[in-house]
Amino acid sequence: MGAITLLLDTIVFIFSLVIAITTPLLDSQSCLPSHSLTSSLRLSWIRRNGTPISTGDYLVTEKPRFFVGLIWVEVFFLWPLCVANLYGIV
């Protein structure tokens, strides 16, 4: 039983660590207006040299309202939960 608990703790720790790092750095940029980001902070798959790159990722380039709402839920609910998970496991 101890090995299963350790395995599950490791999986939850890695998942929470990935979410805790990527949410403020990458996902939260989808909620901000594009003019508020400097060129060094813009996501590289959205724009390069000021022109949109057609990668087929219309969610990030067009920012539909439901997608921005899902990102806000992730920023305000999932991210603090993952940070609390990391604190609890450590």
Sequence and secondary structure as in RCSB ss.txt:
>XXXX:A:sequence
MGAITLLLDTIVFIFSLVIAITTPLLDSQSCLPSHSLTSSLRLSWIRRNGTPISTGDYLVTEKPRFFVGLIWVEV
FFLWPLCVANLYGIV
>XXXX:A:secstr
 HHHHHHHHHHHHHHHHHHHHHHHHTGGGGTS GGGS TTTS TTTEETTEE   S HHHHH  HHHHHHHHHII
IIIHHHHHHHHHHH 
